[in-house]
Each structure stands twice: as structure tokens, then as C-alpha cells.
Amino acid sequence: MKVQKKKLKKRLVVAVGISGGVDSTMAAYLLKQQGYDVIGVTMKIRDDNQKNFRSGKGVCYGPGKENDIQDGKRAMEKMAIKHQVVDLAKEYNKYILAYFKKKYLSGQTPNPCVICNQKLKFGFLLKKIIFGGIKFDYFATGHYARIKYDQSKKRWLLLASKDERKDQSYFLYRLKQNQLRKTIFPLGELKKEEVKKLAVKSGFGAYAKKAESQDFIEGDNYDQLFGASSKKPGKIVDEKGKTLGRHQGIHKFTIGQRKGLNLGGLTEPYYVLAINRCENKVVAGKKSAAYADTFFIRDANWIAFSNLNKKMAAEVKVRSSQERYACDIIPEEGRWKVILKKPQFAITSGQSAVFYQKDLVLGGGIISLK
């Protein structure tokens, strides 16, 4: 079983982000087997006073996360690994929840996992454990991705996982050089099924059966996050401005969405084409109108090089769950223009576009349609 690791020169200490799931548990297990001194650290992101979020399996934020914390604690005890829970509820509320609400109410669709990795898991979590007196040489997580150092470029590079179906490099594109050089992804060379088999073999079979965190919060929309005060009814219109129906808040919609429009009298399904925050309108139309071959990115983070200042051919993922598309990236003042070789469905402002050349992650940025 091939496992990504850094060459040991001494008995090094690795802090491992423990979520209570099989991936982070096996990351800690593998590192201990390799001879590292391992410390487990878990983020507590839920405010104990937060009552309006329902629990659910496979949900990142909700009451059920307390069970995951306890699962993480039990796993670390079983492996005789020290474990610490770090309270990041205030930081999560400020940098993830507030950010998410602000962007959604502006008509964008942000990806909270991308920002959480950048600011919390690889940011405030490490700062707090260092401030608390924990010394470590590296930080590790159960992400399916790889890191290597390019001697010729003098840069740390991020690579996609060997398991294409589980690759999580999309969520890590905002990591900086100083973060990558101190990070280990023990599962980067493994398949998910190999990790589950290892869990069963090493006595953690129950963790292999746990539901994975797939959603931000439970539910098809975010009413429980925004509350009644954010419900501002408005019009659903077609591309010419003709009123088709009414909506109960633009935060209920994202580009490409079909369900929830509740439009009658149409000969074919309509999809969300645009969200006009200024006029509080949702623009809907035929599916063919939701395709685009050009968009822009701002707030870019480049990993394979310090900056992209010339035209480059690449492949791009415009959502975490979608495949890569061939494209050209063209620098412009303050942004980068992306031209797709073939139009794609539901490219969405606020989402992240991440660029690849084979397994290499070039970097990415936040999508803008204008």
C-alpha cells in the first residue's frame, strides 16, 4: 500500500485534523504506523447556543457534529493518541456563516468548504493550538490530495488524488506555500476502498460505515440559516423581463436550479439563469440559455507559479462535483478571463473555478460572470 509521506530525519510531531470520520482516523493511524508522534486536534465549530439548525447525517454544521467529536475522541483514545478539541465557533460564525450569508444575499453562490479549509482548518485551528502550547512539525488531514516539492521551481505543488472519484484538491486550491510546505495528506495515494478496508483491518470498521459529510447544512434550502428576516419576496421573470411568478427570497436559488421555481403554464422546464440582487429578481428561462462559454475569475490563488501573466491552456472545474473542461485562461487587469472550448451548464458567480494540467493544480479563483 503506497502512502504519501515525508522523509523522517528525526521523530517528528504531526498534528492531525480529526473529524470523527474514517478518513481522518486512518490518516492518524497511518502516520503513527510510520513512526510519527501524532496529536489529534478537532474543530468545534457549532455555538452551543445555536438552536435553529436541524441535525442530520453527512452534515458539516449542526447538532450532530457533537457525536462526531466524541467519535474522534474515542478513536484517538483507542490509538493512545493525545487529542484536543479547539473551540472555533466564533471564527466559524464570522468567517464562514457570515461570509456565506453575505454572498448568497448578494446573488452569488459561495462554497463554504473552500473558505473553511483556508481560514479555519489550515488557519485559525493551527494558530490556536500553537498559542495553546502544542508544538508540531507538520499538520495532516484526511483529504484525498497530494503534495510534492518542485526543486526546479522552488515551489510546493498541489496534486489531485490518485483516487479520481474522491479527489478533494478542488477544496484546497486556496492554500498558500507556507501552508503546503507544512502539510501531509496521508491518503493521497490511496483509493477510498483501500482506506475502508484498512479501517476494518485495524479495528475501526464502524468508522468505515459512517455517513460522509456531503452537505453544508441539512435541507434543500437555507431558510434555517437566514431566518425570517431575510425572506424578501420578489418576481421571477424571463429574459425579456416578463413576470412568470413570485419567489420568497433570492437566497433560495442558484444558477441552473430547476426545482422550487413553481412556474405553471410552461411547455418545458425553466431554469434559473441569473439572480438580480439590486432588483430582487430571479431570471428564469430554457435550459439552453443556461449554457455559457466565457466567465471571469477574481481573487485568484496560484499554486504552480506566483502569478499567471500570460495566456495558458488548462482544464477547469467550475463546481466540486463536476468534471474538468478544456479552457484557455487569459490575464486581464485585476482578473482572468476563462474561455471554454465547449459551453457548459450553470456556471455560477461566487463558486470557485480550479484549474488543472493533468494532476497538477495550477490554482483558482472566484467566478464572476461579468
C-alpha positions as a Markdown table, in Angstrom:
| # | Residue | x | y | z |
|---|---|---|---|---|
| 1 | Met | 0.0 | 0.0 | 0.0 |
| 2 | Lys | 1.7 | 3.2 | -1.2 |
| 3 | Val | 1.3 | 6.1 | 1.2 |
| 4 | Gln | 2.5 | 9.7 | 0.7 |
| 5 | Lys | 5.0 | 10.6 | 3.4 |
| 6 | Lys | 7.8 | 13.0 | 4.1 |
| 7 | Lys | 11.3 | 11.6 | 4.8 |
| 8 | Leu | 11.9 | 11.2 | 8.5 |
| 9 | Lys | 15.1 | 12.7 | 9.8 |
| 10 | Lys | 14.0 | 12.6 | 13.5 |
| 11 | Arg | 10.9 | 11.6 | 15.4 |
| 12 | Leu | 8.6 | 14.4 | 14.1 |
| 13 | Val | 5.4 | 15.5 | 15.6 |
| 14 | Val | 2.3 | 15.7 | 13.4 |
| 15 | Ala | -1.0 | 17.4 | 14.4 |
| 16 | Val | -3.8 | 15.6 | 12.6 |
| 17 | Gly | -7.2 | 17.3 | 12.0 |
| 18 | Ile | -9.7 | 14.8 | 13.3 |
| 19 | Ser | -13.3 | 15.0 | 12.2 |
| 20 | Gly | -14.6 | 11.7 | 13.6 |
| 21 | Gly | -14.8 | 10.1 | 10.2 |
| 22 | Val | -12.9 | 7.2 | 8.7 |
| 23 | Asp | -10.6 | 9.3 | 6.6 |
| 24 | Ser | -9.1 | 11.5 | 9.3 |
| 25 | Thr | -9.0 | 8.5 | 11.7 |
| 26 | Met | -7.0 | 6.4 | 9.1 |
| 27 | Ala | -4.7 | 9.4 | 8.4 |
| 28 | Ala | -3.8 | 9.5 | 12.1 |
| 29 | Tyr | -3.4 | 5.7 | 12.1 |
| 30 | Leu | -1.1 | 5.6 | 9.1 |
| 31 | Leu | 1.1 | 8.4 | 10.4 |
| 32 | Lys | 1.5 | 6.6 | 13.8 |
| 33 | Gln | 2.4 | 3.4 | 11.9 |
| 34 | Gln | 5.1 | 5.4 | 10.1 |
| 35 | Gly | 6.7 | 6.4 | 13.3 |
| 36 | Tyr | 5.5 | 10.0 | 13.7 |
| 37 | Asp | 4.4 | 11.3 | 17.1 |
| 38 | Val | 0.7 | 12.1 | 16.5 |
| 39 | Ile | -1.6 | 14.6 | 18.1 |
| 40 | Gly | -5.3 | 14.7 | 17.2 |
| 41 | Val | -7.0 | 18.1 | 17.0 |
| 42 | Thr | -10.7 | 18.6 | 16.3 |
| 43 | Met | -12.5 | 21.9 | 15.5 |
| 44 | Lys | -15.6 | 22.7 | 17.5 |
| 45 | Ile | -17.5 | 25.0 | 15.1 |
| 46 | Arg | -21.0 | 24.9 | 16.5 |
| 47 | Asp | -22.1 | 27.5 | 19.0 |
| 48 | Asp | -23.8 | 25.7 | 21.9 |
| 49 | Asn | -26.5 | 28.5 | 21.9 |
| 50 | Gln | -27.3 | 27.9 | 18.3 |
| 51 | Lys | -30.8 | 26.2 | 18.3 |
| 52 | Asn | -32.1 | 26.7 | 14.8 |
| 53 | Phe | -30.1 | 24.1 | 12.9 |
| 54 | Arg | -31.5 | 20.6 | 12.5 |
| 55 | Ser | -29.3 | 17.6 | 12.8 |
| 56 | Gly | -28.6 | 15.2 | 10.0 |
| 57 | Lys | -26.2 | 12.6 | 8.8 |
| 58 | Gly | -23.5 | 13.8 | 6.5 |
| 59 | Val | -23.9 | 17.5 | 7.5 |
| 60 | Cys | -21.0 | 19.7 | 8.3 |
| 61 | Tyr | -22.8 | 22.1 | 10.6 |
| 62 | Gly | -25.5 | 21.0 | 13.0 |
| 63 | Pro | -26.1 | 19.4 | 16.4 |
| 64 | Gly | -25.0 | 16.0 | 15.1 |
| 65 | Lys | -21.4 | 17.2 | 14.9 |
| 66 | Glu | -21.1 | 16.7 | 18.7 |
| 67 | Asn | -21.4 | 12.9 | 18.1 |
| 68 | Asp | -18.5 | 13.2 | 15.5 |
| 69 | Ile | -16.3 | 15.0 | 18.1 |
| 70 | Gln | -16.9 | 12.1 | 20.5 |
| 71 | Asp | -16.2 | 9.6 | 17.8 |
| 72 | Gly | -12.9 | 11.3 | 17.1 |
| 73 | Lys | -12.1 | 11.3 | 20.8 |
| 74 | Arg | -12.8 | 7.6 | 21.1 |
| 75 | Ala | -10.6 | 6.8 | 18.1 |
| 76 | Met | -7.7 | 8.7 | 19.5 |
| 77 | Glu | -8.0 | 7.0 | 22.8 |
| 78 | Lys | -8.0 | 3.6 | 21.1 |
| 79 | Met | -4.7 | 4.5 | 19.4 |
| 80 | Ala | -3.3 | 6.1 | 22.5 |
| 81 | Ile | -3.0 | 9.5 | 20.7 |
| 82 | Lys | -3.4 | 12.7 | 22.6 |
| 83 | His | -6.5 | 14.6 | 21.5 |
| 84 | Gln | -7.6 | 18.2 | 21.9 |
| 85 | Val | -10.9 | 19.9 | 20.9 |
| 86 | Val | -10.4 | 23.5 | 19.8 |
| 87 | Asp | -13.3 | 25.9 | 20.0 |
| 88 | Leu | -13.6 | 27.8 | 16.7 |
| 89 | Ala | -17.3 | 28.6 | 17.0 |
| 90 | Lys | -16.8 | 32.4 | 16.9 |
| 91 | Glu | -14.4 | 32.2 | 13.9 |
| 92 | Tyr | -16.8 | 29.9 | 12.1 |
| 93 | Asn | -19.6 | 32.2 | 12.7 |
| 94 | Lys | -17.7 | 35.2 | 11.4 |
| 95 | Tyr | -15.7 | 33.8 | 8.5 |
| 96 | Ile | -17.9 | 31.1 | 7.2 |
| 97 | Leu | -21.6 | 31.7 | 8.2 |
| 98 | Ala | -21.5 | 35.5 | 7.9 |
| 99 | Tyr | -19.5 | 35.2 | 4.6 |
| 100 | Phe | -21.9 | 32.6 | 3.2 |
| 101 | Lys | -25.0 | 34.7 | 4.1 |
| 102 | Lys | -23.5 | 37.9 | 2.7 |
| 103 | Lys | -22.6 | 36.3 | -0.6 |
| 104 | Tyr | -25.9 | 34.5 | -1.0 |
| 105 | Leu | -27.9 | 37.6 | -0.4 |
| 106 | Ser | -25.8 | 39.4 | -3.0 |
| 107 | Gly | -27.0 | 36.9 | -5.6 |
| 108 | Gln | -23.8 | 34.7 | -5.5 |
| 109 | Thr | -23.4 | 31.0 | -4.6 |
| 110 | Pro | -20.3 | 30.6 | -2.4 |
| 111 | Asn | -18.5 | 27.4 | -1.5 |
| 112 | Pro | -18.1 | 27.4 | 2.3 |
| 113 | Cys | -15.8 | 24.3 | 2.3 |
| 114 | Val | -13.1 | 26.2 | 0.3 |
| 115 | Ile | -13.1 | 29.1 | 2.7 |
| 116 | Cys | -13.3 | 26.8 | 5.8 |
| 117 | Asn | -10.1 | 25.0 | 4.7 |
| 118 | Gln | -8.3 | 28.2 | 4.0 |
| 119 | Lys | -9.2 | 30.2 | 7.0 |
| 120 | Leu | -10.2 | 27.7 | 9.7 |
| 121 | Lys | -8.7 | 24.2 | 9.3 |
| 122 | Phe | -5.3 | 25.4 | 7.9 |
| 123 | Gly | -5.5 | 28.8 | 9.6 |
| 124 | Phe | -7.2 | 29.5 | 13.0 |
| 125 | Leu | -7.0 | 25.9 | 14.1 |
| 126 | Leu | -3.2 | 25.8 | 13.9 |
| 127 | Lys | -2.8 | 29.3 | 15.4 |
| 128 | Lys | -4.9 | 28.3 | 18.4 |
| 129 | Ile | -3.1 | 25.0 | 19.1 |
| 130 | Ile | 0.3 | 26.8 | 18.8 |
| 131 | Phe | -1.0 | 29.5 | 21.1 |
| 132 | Gly | -2.1 | 26.8 | 23.5 |
| 133 | Gly | 1.4 | 25.4 | 23.7 |
| 134 | Ile | 1.2 | 22.5 | 21.3 |
| 135 | Lys | 4.4 | 22.1 | 19.3 |
| 136 | Phe | 4.3 | 20.2 | 16.0 |
| 137 | Asp | 6.3 | 19.9 | 12.8 |
| 138 | Tyr | 3.6 | 19.1 | 10.3 |
| 139 | Phe | -0.2 | 19.3 | 10.0 |
| 140 | Ala | -2.1 | 16.5 | 8.4 |
| 141 | Thr | -5.7 | 15.8 | 7.3 |
| 142 | Gly | -7.7 | 13.0 | 5.7 |
| 143 | His | -8.1 | 14.9 | 2.4 |
| 144 | Tyr | -7.7 | 13.0 | -0.8 |
| 145 | Ala | -4.9 | 15.1 | -2.4 |
| 146 | Arg | -1.1 | 15.1 | -2.8 |
| 147 | Ile | 1.7 | 17.5 | -2.2 |
| 148 | Lys | 5.2 | 17.5 | -3.7 |
| 149 | Tyr | 8.1 | 19.9 | -3.9 |
| 150 | Asp | 9.4 | 21.1 | -7.3 |
| 151 | Gln | 13.1 | 21.7 | -6.8 |
| 152 | Ser | 13.5 | 23.5 | -10.2 |
| 153 | Lys | 10.6 | 25.9 | -9.4 |
| 154 | Lys | 11.4 | 26.1 | -5.6 |
| 155 | Arg | 7.6 | 25.7 | -5.0 |
| 156 | Trp | 5.4 | 23.3 | -3.2 |
| 157 | Leu | 2.8 | 21.9 | -5.6 |
| 158 | Leu | -0.7 | 20.5 | -5.0 |
| 159 | Leu | -1.7 | 17.4 | -7.0 |
| 160 | Ala | -5.0 | 15.6 | -7.4 |
| 161 | Ser | -5.6 | 12.4 | -5.6 |
| 162 | Lys | -4.8 | 9.0 | -7.1 |
| 163 | Asp | -8.5 | 8.2 | -6.5 |
| 164 | Glu | -10.2 | 10.4 | -9.1 |
| 165 | Arg | -13.6 | 9.8 | -7.7 |
| 166 | Lys | -12.7 | 11.0 | -4.2 |
| 167 | Asp | -10.2 | 13.8 | -5.2 |
| 168 | Gln | -10.6 | 16.8 | -3.0 |
| 169 | Ser | -7.9 | 19.1 | -4.4 |
| 170 | Tyr | -10.7 | 21.4 | -5.6 |
| 171 | Phe | -11.4 | 22.4 | -2.0 |
| 172 | Leu | -7.7 | 23.1 | -1.2 |
| 173 | Tyr | -6.7 | 25.4 | -4.0 |
| 174 | Arg | -6.6 | 28.5 | -1.8 |
| 175 | Leu | -3.7 | 27.1 | 0.3 |
| 176 | Lys | -0.5 | 29.1 | 0.3 |
| 177 | Gln | 3.1 | 28.0 | 0.0 |
| 178 | Asn | 3.7 | 28.3 | 3.7 |
| 179 | Gln | 0.7 | 26.1 | 4.4 |
| 180 | Leu | 1.5 | 23.4 | 1.8 |
| 181 | Arg | 5.1 | 23.0 | 2.9 |
| 182 | Lys | 4.0 | 22.0 | 6.4 |
| 183 | Thr | 1.1 | 19.7 | 5.3 |
| 184 | Ile | 0.9 | 16.0 | 4.8 |
| 185 | Phe | -2.0 | 14.2 | 3.1 |
| 186 | Pro | -1.5 | 10.5 | 4.1 |
| 187 | Leu | -4.4 | 9.3 | 1.9 |
| 188 | Gly | -3.4 | 11.0 | -1.3 |
| 189 | Glu | -2.0 | 7.8 | -2.9 |
| 190 | Leu | -4.9 | 5.6 | -1.7 |
| 191 | Lys | -8.3 | 4.6 | -3.0 |
| 192 | Lys | -11.3 | 5.2 | -0.8 |
| 193 | Glu | -12.0 | 1.4 | -0.7 |
| 194 | Glu | -8.4 | 0.8 | 0.5 |
| 195 | Val | -8.9 | 3.2 | 3.3 |
| 196 | Lys | -12.2 | 1.5 | 4.4 |
| 197 | Lys | -10.5 | -1.9 | 4.2 |
| 198 | Leu | -7.7 | -0.6 | 6.4 |
| 199 | Ala | -10.2 | 0.7 | 8.9 |
| 200 | Val | -11.8 | -2.7 | 9.2 |
| 201 | Lys | -8.5 | -4.5 | 9.5 |
| 202 | Ser | -7.2 | -2.1 | 12.1 |
| 203 | Gly | -10.4 | -2.3 | 14.3 |
| 204 | Phe | -12.2 | 0.8 | 13.1 |
| 205 | Gly | -14.9 | -0.9 | 11.0 |
| 206 | Ala | -17.7 | 1.2 | 12.5 |
| 207 | Tyr | -16.0 | 4.3 | 11.2 |
| 208 | Ala | -15.9 | 2.9 | 7.6 |
| 209 | Lys | -19.7 | 2.6 | 7.8 |
| 210 | Lys | -20.3 | 6.2 | 8.9 |
| 211 | Ala | -22.1 | 8.7 | 6.5 |
| 212 | Glu | -19.6 | 11.1 | 4.9 |
| 213 | Ser | -20.1 | 14.9 | 5.3 |
| 214 | Gln | -21.5 | 15.9 | 1.9 |
| 215 | Asp | -23.7 | 19.0 | 2.7 |
| 216 | Phe | -23.1 | 22.3 | 4.5 |
| 217 | Ile | -26.4 | 22.1 | 6.5 |
| 218 | Glu | -29.4 | 19.9 | 6.3 |
| 219 | Gly | -32.2 | 20.7 | 3.9 |
| 220 | Asp | -32.8 | 21.7 | 0.3 |
| 221 | Asn | -32.6 | 25.5 | 1.0 |
| 222 | Tyr | -31.0 | 27.7 | 3.6 |
| 223 | Asp | -34.1 | 29.1 | 5.4 |
| 224 | Gln | -32.8 | 27.8 | 8.7 |
| 225 | Leu | -29.6 | 29.8 | 8.2 |
| 226 | Phe | -31.0 | 33.1 | 7.0 |
| 227 | Gly | -34.2 | 33.2 | 9.2 |
| 228 | Ala | -37.4 | 35.0 | 8.5 |
| 229 | Ser | -35.9 | 38.5 | 8.4 |
| 230 | Ser | -34.1 | 37.6 | 5.1 |
| 231 | Lys | -37.2 | 36.5 | 3.3 |
| 232 | Lys | -37.9 | 39.3 | 0.8 |
| 233 | Pro | -40.5 | 38.2 | -1.8 |
| 234 | Gly | -39.9 | 39.3 | -5.4 |
| 235 | Lys | -40.5 | 38.5 | -9.0 |
| 236 | Ile | -39.4 | 35.6 | -11.2 |
| 237 | Val | -39.1 | 37.0 | -14.7 |
| 238 | Asp | -38.0 | 35.7 | -18.1 |
| 239 | Glu | -35.0 | 37.1 | -20.1 |
| 240 | Lys | -37.2 | 39.9 | -21.5 |
| 241 | Gly | -38.5 | 40.9 | -18.1 |
| 242 | Lys | -41.9 | 39.3 | -18.3 |
| 243 | Thr | -43.2 | 38.2 | -14.9 |
| 244 | Leu | -43.5 | 34.4 | -14.6 |
| 245 | Gly | -44.1 | 34.1 | -10.9 |
| 246 | Arg | -43.0 | 35.1 | -7.4 |
| 247 | His | -40.2 | 34.0 | -5.1 |
| 248 | Gln | -39.8 | 34.2 | -1.4 |
| 249 | Gly | -36.2 | 35.3 | -1.3 |
| 250 | Ile | -33.2 | 35.1 | -3.7 |
| 251 | His | -31.3 | 33.1 | -1.2 |
| 252 | Lys | -33.4 | 30.1 | -2.1 |
| 253 | Phe | -31.9 | 30.0 | -5.7 |
| 254 | Thr | -28.7 | 29.3 | -7.5 |
| 255 | Ile | -27.8 | 29.3 | -11.3 |
| 256 | Gly | -29.1 | 26.2 | -13.1 |
| 257 | Gln | -31.7 | 25.4 | -10.4 |
| 258 | Arg | -35.0 | 23.9 | -11.7 |
| 259 | Lys | -36.8 | 22.8 | -8.6 |
| 260 | Gly | -38.5 | 25.4 | -6.4 |
| 261 | Leu | -39.5 | 27.8 | -9.2 |
| 262 | Asn | -43.1 | 26.6 | -9.2 |
| 263 | Leu | -43.9 | 28.1 | -12.5 |
| 264 | Gly | -47.1 | 27.0 | -14.2 |
| 265 | Gly | -48.3 | 27.1 | -17.8 |
| 266 | Leu | -44.9 | 26.4 | -19.4 |
| 267 | Thr | -44.3 | 23.9 | -22.3 |
| 268 | Glu | -40.9 | 22.8 | -20.9 |
| 269 | Pro | -38.9 | 23.2 | -17.7 |
| 270 | Tyr | -37.4 | 26.5 | -16.9 |
| 271 | Tyr | -34.1 | 27.0 | -15.0 |
| 272 | Val | -32.6 | 29.9 | -13.0 |
| 273 | Leu | -30.4 | 31.9 | -15.4 |
| 274 | Ala | -29.5 | 34.9 | -13.2 |
| 275 | Ile | -30.1 | 36.4 | -9.9 |
| 276 | Asn | -30.6 | 40.2 | -9.8 |
| 277 | Arg | -29.9 | 41.3 | -6.2 |
| 278 | Cys | -30.5 | 45.0 | -6.9 |
| 279 | Glu | -34.0 | 44.4 | -8.2 |
| 280 | Asn | -34.6 | 41.4 | -6.1 |
| 281 | Lys | -35.5 | 39.3 | -9.2 |
| 282 | Val | -34.8 | 35.8 | -10.3 |
| 283 | Val | -34.4 | 35.4 | -14.1 |
| 284 | Ala | -35.5 | 32.0 | -15.5 |
| 285 | Gly | -35.5 | 30.5 | -18.9 |
| 286 | Lys | -35.0 | 27.4 | -21.0 |
| 287 | Lys | -32.1 | 25.1 | -20.2 |
| 288 | Ser | -30.3 | 26.0 | -23.4 |
| 289 | Ala | -30.0 | 29.6 | -22.1 |
| 290 | Ala | -28.1 | 28.5 | -19.0 |
| 291 | Tyr | -25.0 | 27.5 | -21.0 |
| 292 | Ala | -22.0 | 29.7 | -21.3 |
| 293 | Asp | -18.5 | 29.5 | -22.7 |
| 294 | Thr | -16.9 | 32.5 | -21.1 |
| 295 | Phe | -16.6 | 33.7 | -17.5 |
| 296 | Phe | -14.0 | 35.5 | -15.3 |
| 297 | Ile | -12.3 | 34.8 | -12.0 |
| 298 | Arg | -11.1 | 37.3 | -9.3 |
| 299 | Asp | -9.3 | 36.9 | -6.0 |
| 300 | Ala | -7.1 | 34.2 | -7.5 |
| 301 | Asn | -4.6 | 32.0 | -5.7 |
| 302 | Trp | -2.0 | 30.4 | -7.9 |
| 303 | Ile | 0.0 | 27.4 | -6.6 |
| 304 | Ala | 2.1 | 26.2 | -9.5 |
| 305 | Phe | 3.5 | 29.7 | -10.0 |
| 306 | Ser | 3.5 | 33.0 | -8.3 |
| 307 | Asn | 1.2 | 34.7 | -10.9 |
| 308 | Leu | -0.4 | 33.9 | -14.2 |
| 309 | Asn | 0.5 | 36.8 | -16.5 |
| 310 | Lys | 0.2 | 35.1 | -20.0 |
| 311 | Lys | -2.4 | 33.0 | -21.8 |
| 312 | Met | -2.4 | 29.4 | -20.7 |
| 313 | Ala | -4.3 | 26.3 | -21.8 |
| 314 | Ala | -5.7 | 24.2 | -18.9 |
| 315 | Glu | -8.7 | 22.2 | -17.7 |
| 316 | Val | -11.1 | 23.7 | -15.2 |
| 317 | Lys | -13.6 | 22.5 | -12.6 |
| 318 | Val | -16.4 | 25.1 | -12.1 |
| 319 | Arg | -18.1 | 23.0 | -9.3 |
| 320 | Ser | -16.6 | 20.4 | -7.0 |
| 321 | Ser | -18.9 | 17.6 | -8.3 |
| 322 | Gln | -18.4 | 18.3 | -12.0 |
| 323 | Glu | -15.8 | 17.1 | -14.4 |
| 324 | Arg | -13.0 | 19.2 | -15.8 |
| 325 | Tyr | -13.4 | 21.2 | -19.0 |
| 326 | Ala | -10.8 | 22.3 | -21.5 |
| 327 | Cys | -10.2 | 26.1 | -21.5 |
| 328 | Asp | -7.9 | 29.0 | -22.0 |
| 329 | Ile | -7.0 | 31.4 | -19.2 |
| 330 | Ile | -6.3 | 34.9 | -20.3 |
| 331 | Pro | -5.0 | 37.5 | -17.9 |
| 332 | Glu | -6.7 | 40.9 | -17.8 |
| 333 | Glu | -6.3 | 43.8 | -15.4 |
| 334 | Gly | -7.4 | 42.7 | -12.0 |
| 335 | Arg | -8.9 | 39.5 | -13.2 |
| 336 | Trp | -8.6 | 36.5 | -15.6 |
| 337 | Lys | -10.9 | 35.7 | -18.5 |
| 338 | Val | -11.7 | 32.0 | -19.0 |
| 339 | Ile | -12.8 | 30.8 | -22.4 |
| 340 | Leu | -14.2 | 27.2 | -22.5 |
| 341 | Lys | -13.7 | 25.1 | -25.6 |
| 342 | Lys | -17.3 | 23.9 | -25.2 |
| 343 | Pro | -20.2 | 25.8 | -23.5 |
| 344 | Gln | -21.1 | 24.4 | -20.1 |
| 345 | Phe | -24.2 | 24.4 | -18.0 |
| 346 | Ala | -24.9 | 26.6 | -14.9 |
| 347 | Ile | -21.6 | 28.5 | -14.4 |
| 348 | Thr | -22.3 | 30.3 | -11.2 |
| 349 | Ser | -21.0 | 33.6 | -9.6 |
| 350 | Gly | -19.4 | 33.0 | -6.3 |
| 351 | Gln | -18.4 | 29.4 | -6.9 |
| 352 | Ser | -14.7 | 28.5 | -7.3 |
| 353 | Ala | -13.1 | 27.7 | -10.6 |
| 354 | Val | -10.0 | 25.5 | -10.1 |
| 355 | Phe | -7.5 | 24.9 | -13.0 |
| 356 | Tyr | -5.5 | 21.7 | -13.7 |
| 357 | Gln | -2.9 | 20.4 | -16.1 |
| 358 | Lys | -3.1 | 16.6 | -15.7 |
| 359 | Asp | -2.8 | 16.0 | -12.0 |
| 360 | Leu | -1.2 | 19.4 | -11.2 |
| 361 | Val | -3.4 | 22.0 | -9.6 |
| 362 | Leu | -2.4 | 25.4 | -11.1 |
| 363 | Gly | -4.6 | 27.4 | -8.8 |
| 364 | Gly | -8.1 | 29.0 | -9.0 |
| 365 | Gly | -10.3 | 31.9 | -8.1 |
| 366 | Ile | -13.9 | 33.1 | -7.5 |
| 367 | Ile | -16.2 | 33.0 | -10.5 |
| 368 | Ser | -17.7 | 36.2 | -11.8 |
| 369 | Leu | -19.9 | 36.4 | -14.9 |
| 370 | Lys | -19.0 | 40.0 | -15.7 |
